[in-house]
Amino acid sequence: MSFIKATFKYLFLFMGIVAIGTGFTETNYGLVGFGVVCILPFLIGFFGGKKDKKTQSKKASQDSTQDSKEEESLKKSGFFSKAFGSHDLQKVIESFLDTKEIIVKDLNENEYVKLLGKNTSITKKDTILFPMSHELNIKTTFNYSGMAGVFDLKRWNDEMGLHNNALRRNRELKDQHEKLMMEYEKAFQTYQLQEQTRRQTIGNASPKGKTAAFLLTTGARKPKKPTLRQVKVPLAPKNKDDYTNYTDKKTGEGLTMGYDQPLNLVYHSRSQDNFENFNKSYSIKDHPDTIKSIVNSFMKLYPDQEDTYTKQLTKHEINLNIDDKIETKKILVSENDLINNEKETDLNNPSIWDNNILIGLKKLLTSQISEGKINIKGANRYRDIKDIRMKDVVIDVTKLSYQLNDRKFLPLQIIEFNDKKGNKKIEVLDFISKKLVKL
């Protein structure tokens, strides 16, 4: 459709120009008028289109400027928020895992004003120690059952052999290719020299002798560059589980750990999963609503990476340098007699902490037995499952005693204050970044 319109447009333009030229030549003003009518649509479209393009360009420029101003405003807003405002609890935990020492000390007056705003008055400041993890010394007796795996060594070696043979063959092909490339480079240099001599011979020949010179110097062929060809390398076997057949059921009764050698387990408060469980496991006396907000935010962290987080926290060593003028309030476990005292668990009537530790202990034992890592020196009864991978492992703990020790705490300051309008407000301060925590 656009092609037809363009064709008629330029046809009328041509007719108009011819009519105007002929009209002036023959003094026929009717013909001139007809020509003007023919070219008028073209002139309107030409000059009107330019105006529209300028208008659109100006409008686009204005929109672009407005967008640029908005982006700049957002950047500035983000900068000041980052510099002086608050950040979320995940940033606090990341900083915690990235520092070796935390200085727990009140800020100066100007720093508090910067965070809380002008014309504010602080009514109360409480520094709490939020529990991150505890260390347990455990003694336990348990039974286990599971399917022991038989490793298919032949299939592993066969596939590893195919992988290594392919790598070896590719090295041989590469060596051959390097030799062929050396021969190719020599032949290519000889070819270039022959071509140069040929051009000089033809150039120096007389006009009548150029044809004879051309025929006499032809014959040199350009050498073909060798191509490196390699075989496909099969993947090397990596996961031993893929080559293990779990066909042999194994069971064990009365196995003990923690008596001959210490069995240490790190318990992480993150494994409480929600505030209800946390509230049962710990005693919250001061600022219950604020602590609840902190716990709810904490339990949402690392939903898909909890194991990675707990491993990193277990390895991380940190020191709290608490100022003498600061009085800290530690969030204690709900069973006060647990700290530094060994407790014998009544498995028929376990407490909330007994259940917490049972879950962690079963997870540890299941992992060690599944991976064949049970290794107690002098205990012959473990030899039948050491270095044997297992699956569908079930642990039944028949006896458990443990001693719980405090290990790592996150220091936070809960600030109660009145804003410039006299409204009561509460904020939480992170000592690491000296910023408020957004909950």
C-alpha positions in Angstrom: 0.0 0.0 0.0 2.8 2.4 0.9 4.6 1.6 -2.4 1.4 2.5 -4.4 1.0 5.8 -2.5 4.6 6.7 -3.2 4.3 5.9 -6.9 1.2 8.2 -7.3 2.8 10.9 -5.2 5.9 11.1 -7.4 3.8 10.7 -10.6 1.7 13.7 -9.7 4.9 15.6 -8.8 6.3 14.9 -12.3 3.0 15.8 -14.0 2.9 19.1 -12.0 6.4 20.1 -12.9 5.8 19.3 -16.6 2.5 21.2 -16.5 4.0 24.3 -14.8 7.0 24.4 -17.3 4.7 24.0 -20.3 2.2 26.6 -19.0 4.8 29.3 -18.6 6.3 28.5 -22.0 2.9 28.7 -23.8 1.5 31.4 -21.4 -1.2 29.0 -20.4 -2.0 29.9 -16.8 -4.7 27.3 -16.5 -2.0 24.6 -17.1 0.2 26.4 -14.5 -2.6 26.2 -12.0 -3.1 22.5 -12.7 0.6 21.9 -12.2 0.5 23.7 -8.8 -2.5 21.6 -7.7 -0.5 18.4 -8.6 2.7 19.3 -6.6 0.8 21.0 -3.6 0.3 17.7 -1.6 4.0 16.9 -2.0 5.0 20.3 -0.7 2.7 20.1 2.3 4.0 16.6 3.2 7.6 17.7 2.8 7.5 20.9 5.0 4.8 19.6 7.4 6.8 16.4 8.1 9.9 18.4 9.0 7.9 20.4 11.5 6.4 17.3 13.0 9.8 15.7 13.3 11.2 18.8 15.1 8.2 18.8 17.5 8.6 15.1 18.2 12.4 15.6 18.7 11.8 18.5 21.1 9.2 16.5 23.1 11.5 13.4 23.2 14.3 15.7 24.4 12.1 17.1 27.2 11.0 13.6 28.3 14.6 12.4 28.3 15.6 15.5 30.4 12.8 14.8 32.8 13.7 11.1 33.1 17.3 12.1 33.7 16.3 14.4 36.5 14.2 11.7 38.1 17.1 9.2 37.9 19.5 11.7 39.3 17.0 12.4 42.2 16.8 8.7 42.9 20.5 8.3 42.9 20.9 11.2 45.3 18.2 9.8 47.5 19.8 6.4 47.5 23.2 7.9 48.4 22.0 9.7 51.4 19.9 6.7 52.6 23.0 4.6 52.3 25.2 7.1 54.0 23.0 8.2 56.9 19.9 6.0 57.0 19.2 2.5 57.9 19.9 -1.0 56.4 18.2 -4.3 56.8 19.2 -7.2 59.1 20.8 -9.2 56.3 23.4 -6.4 55.9 24.0 -6.5 59.6 24.6 -10.3 59.5 26.9 -10.0 56.5 28.9 -7.4 58.3 29.0 -9.6 61.4 30.5 -12.5 59.3 33.0 -10.1 57.8 34.5 -8.6 60.9 36.8 -9.9 63.6 35.9 -7.5 66.4 32.8 -5.4 67.3 33.3 -2.3 69.5 30.2 -2.0 71.7 30.1 1.6 72.8 27.6 4.5 72.9 27.7 6.9 70.0 28.3 10.6 70.6 25.5 13.1 70.7 26.0 14.3 67.1 25.9 10.7 65.8 22.6 10.0 67.6 21.2 13.3 66.2 22.3 12.3 62.7 20.4 9.0 63.0 17.3 10.1 64.9 16.9 13.7 63.7 17.1 17.1 65.3 15.1 18.1 68.3 14.8 14.5 69.5 15.3 13.4 73.1 16.5 9.9 74.0 14.6 8.4 77.0 16.2 5.0 77.2 19.0 2.9 75.7 19.3 -0.8 76.2 22.1 -2.9 74.7 21.1 -6.4 74.1 23.1 -9.5 73.1 21.1 -11.4 70.6 22.0 -15.2 70.6 23.5 -16.4 67.3 24.8 -19.8 68.4 25.7 -22.1 71.3 28.2 -24.8 71.8 27.2 -28.2 73.1 29.2 -31.0 74.7 27.2 -34.2 74.1 27.2 -37.8 75.3 24.8 -40.1 73.6 23.8 -43.7 72.9 21.9 -44.5 69.7 20.8 -47.1 67.3 20.9 -46.8 63.5 19.6 -48.5 60.4 20.2 -47.9 56.7 21.0 -49.2 53.3 24.8 -49.7 52.8 26.2 -48.9 49.4 28.4 -51.1 47.2 30.6 -48.9 45.1 30.9 -50.0 41.4 34.6 -49.5 41.1 34.8 -51.2 37.6 32.3 -48.8 36.0 34.1 -45.9 37.7 37.5 -47.0 36.4 36.1 -47.7 32.9 34.6 -44.3 32.5 37.6 -42.6 34.0 39.7 -44.6 31.5 37.6 -43.3 28.6 38.0 -39.8 29.9 41.8 -40.1 30.3 42.2 -41.8 26.9 40.4 -39.0 25.1 42.6 -36.4 26.8 45.7 -38.4 25.8 44.5 -38.7 22.2 43.8 -35.0 22.0 47.4 -34.3 23.3 48.7 -36.5 20.5 46.6 -34.8 17.9 47.8 -31.4 19.2 51.4 -32.5 18.9 50.8 -33.7 15.3 49.1 -30.5 14.5 52.1 -28.5 15.8 54.5 -30.5 13.6 52.2 -30.0 10.5 52.0 -26.3 11.3 55.8 -26.0 11.3 55.9 -27.7 7.8 53.1 -25.5 6.6 54.9 -22.3 7.7 58.0 -23.4 5.8 56.0 -24.3 2.7 54.1 -21.0 2.9 57.3 -19.0 3.1 58.6 -20.9 0.0 55.4 -20.1 -1.8 55.6 -16.4 -1.0 59.2 -16.3 -2.3 58.1 -18.0 -5.5 55.2 -15.6 -6.0 57.6 -12.6 -5.5 60.0 -14.0 -8.0 57.2 -14.7 -10.5 55.9 -11.1 -10.2 59.4 -9.7 -10.7 60.0 -12.0 -13.8 56.7 -10.9 -15.4 57.3 -7.3 -14.6 60.9 -7.3 -16.1 59.8 -9.1 -19.3 59.2 -7.1 -22.5 55.7 -6.4 -23.6 55.9 -9.2 -26.1 57.5 -11.7 -23.7 55.0 -11.2 -20.7 52.8 -14.0 -21.9 55.7 -16.4 -22.2 57.0 -15.3 -18.8 53.5 -15.8 -17.2 53.3 -19.4 -18.6 56.9 -20.3 -17.6 56.5 -19.1 -14.0 53.1 -20.7 -13.2 52.8 -23.9 -11.3 53.4 -23.0 -7.6 50.4 -23.9 -5.4 49.5 -22.2 -2.2 49.9 -24.7 0.7 46.7 -25.5 2.7 46.8 -24.7 6.4 46.3 -27.8 8.5 43.2 -28.0 10.8 43.3 -29.1 14.4 40.9 -32.0 14.9 40.2 -33.4 18.3 38.0 -36.1 19.7 35.1 -35.5 22.1 36.1 -35.9 25.7 33.6 -37.9 27.9 32.9 -36.4 31.3 35.0 -37.7 34.2 33.0 -39.4 37.0 32.6 -37.1 40.0 29.7 -38.1 42.2 30.4 -41.4 43.9 26.6 -41.7 44.7 26.0 -42.2 41.0 28.2 -45.3 41.0 26.9 -46.7 44.3 24.2 -49.4 44.6 22.4 -49.4 47.9 21.4 -53.0 48.4 22.8 -54.2 51.8 20.8 -53.3 54.9 22.8 -52.5 58.0 21.8 -51.9 61.6 23.6 -51.1 64.8 22.5 -50.9 68.4 24.0 -49.4 71.5 26.5 -47.2 69.7 28.0 -44.5 71.9 29.6 -41.1 71.2 31.1 -38.4 73.4 32.3 -40.7 76.2 35.8 -41.6 75.0 36.3 -38.5 72.9 34.4 -35.1 73.1 31.4 -34.8 70.8 30.9 -31.1 70.1 27.8 -29.7 68.3 27.2 -26.1 67.5 23.5 -25.1 67.8 22.3 -22.1 65.8 19.3 -20.0 66.9 18.4 -19.6 63.2 17.2 -23.3 63.2 14.3 -22.2 65.4 12.5 -21.2 62.1 10.0 -18.9 63.7 9.3 -16.6 66.6 7.0 -19.0 68.4 9.8 -21.6 68.7 12.3 -18.9 69.6 10.0 -17.5 72.3 9.8 -21.0 73.9 13.6 -21.5 73.8 14.6 -18.1 75.1 13.5 -15.8 77.9 12.4 -12.4 76.5 11.8 -9.9 79.3 12.6 -6.4 77.9 11.3 -4.9 74.7 9.2 -8.0 73.7 7.6 -6.3 70.6 11.0 -5.1 69.3 12.7 -8.4 70.0 9.8 -10.1 68.1 10.4 -7.9 65.1 14.2 -8.7 65.2 13.5 -12.4 65.4 11.0 -12.4 62.6 13.4 -10.5 60.4 16.2 -12.9 61.4 14.2 -16.0 60.6 13.5 -14.8 57.1 17.2 -14.7 56.2 18.9 -17.2 53.9 15.8 -19.4 53.3 17.6 -21.4 50.7 21.1 -21.2 52.1 20.7 -22.0 55.8 23.3 -24.7 55.7 25.8 -22.4 54.1 25.1 -19.7 56.6 25.4 -22.0 59.6 28.7 -23.5 58.3 30.1 -20.0 57.8 29.0 -18.8 61.3 30.4 -22.0 62.9 33.9 -21.3 61.4 33.8 -17.5 62.0 35.6 -16.2 65.1 34.6 -12.8 66.5 35.4 -10.8 69.6 33.0 -8.3 71.4 34.9 -5.3 72.8 32.3 -4.0 75.3 32.9 -0.6 76.8 32.9 -0.6 80.7 30.1 2.0 80.7 27.8 -0.2 78.7 25.5 -2.6 80.6 24.5 -5.4 78.3 21.3 -7.5 78.6 21.8 -11.0 77.3 18.8 -12.9 75.8 19.1 -16.1 77.9 17.9 -19.6 77.1 14.6 -20.4 78.8 16.2 -23.2 80.9 18.7 -21.3 83.0 20.2 -24.4 84.5 21.4 -25.5 81.1 24.3 -23.0 80.9 27.6 -24.7 82.0 25.8 -27.6 83.7 25.4 -31.1 82.3 21.8 -32.2 81.9 20.6 -35.8 81.6 17.7 -35.8 79.2 14.4 -37.6 79.9 13.6 -38.8 76.4 10.1 -39.8 77.5 9.3 -36.2 78.5 11.8 -33.9 76.6 11.9 -30.2 77.1 12.0 -27.7 74.3 15.8 -27.6 74.4 16.0 -31.4 74.6 14.0 -31.5 71.3 16.2 -28.7 69.7 19.3 -30.7 70.5 17.9 -34.0 69.5 17.0 -32.6 66.0 20.6 -31.2 65.6 22.2 -34.4 66.9 20.2 -36.7 64.6 21.1 -34.5 61.6 24.8 -34.7 62.5 24.7 -38.5 63.0 22.7 -39.1 59.9 25.2 -37.0 57.8 28.3 -38.8 59.2 26.9 -42.3 58.8 25.5 -41.5 55.3 29.0 -40.3 54.2 30.9 -43.1 56.0 32.7 -40.6 58.3 32.0 -42.3 61.7 35.5 -42.7 63.1 36.1 -43.4 66.8 39.5 -44.8 67.7 39.4 -48.0 69.6 35.7 -48.6 69.0 35.6 -51.9 66.9 31.8 -51.7 66.6 32.1 -48.7 64.2 34.4 -50.4 61.7 31.6 -52.1 59.9 30.2 -48.7 58.7 33.3 -46.5 58.5 34.1 -45.6 54.9 30.8 -47.1 53.7 28.3 -44.8 52.1 24.7 -45.3 53.2 21.2 -43.9 52.5 17.8 -43.9 54.1 19.6 -43.7 57.5 17.3 -43.7 60.6 18.7 -42.7 64.0 17.1 -43.6 67.3 18.7 -41.9 70.3 18.3 -44.0 73.4 20.3 -41.9 75.8 21.4 -38.2 75.8 23.2 -35.8 78.1 24.6 -32.4 77.2 26.1 -29.2 78.5 25.3 -26.0 76.8 27.7 -23.1 76.6 27.2 -19.6 75.2 29.2 -19.0 72.0 28.3 -16.0 69.7 26.1 -13.0 70.2 25.1 -10.1 68.0 25.1 -6.8 70.0 22.3 -4.4 69.2 21.1 -1.2 70.9 17.4 -0.6 71.4 16.8 3.2 71.6 13.6 4.7 72.9 13.2 8.4 72.1 10.7 11.3 71.5 10.8 12.9 68.1 10.5 16.7 67.6 6.6 16.4 67.8 6.8 14.6 71.1 5.8 11.2 69.7 7.4 8.1 71.3 9.5 6.0 68.9 11.9 3.0 69.0 14.9 2.3 66.8 17.5 -0.4 66.8 21.2 0.5 66.3 23.8 -1.8 64.7 27.2 -1.2 66.4 29.2 -2.5 63.4 28.0 0.1 60.8 26.6 2.6 63.4 23.4 2.6 61.4 19.8 1.9 62.3 18.4 -1.5 61.5 15.3 -1.6 59.3 13.0 -4.3 60.6 
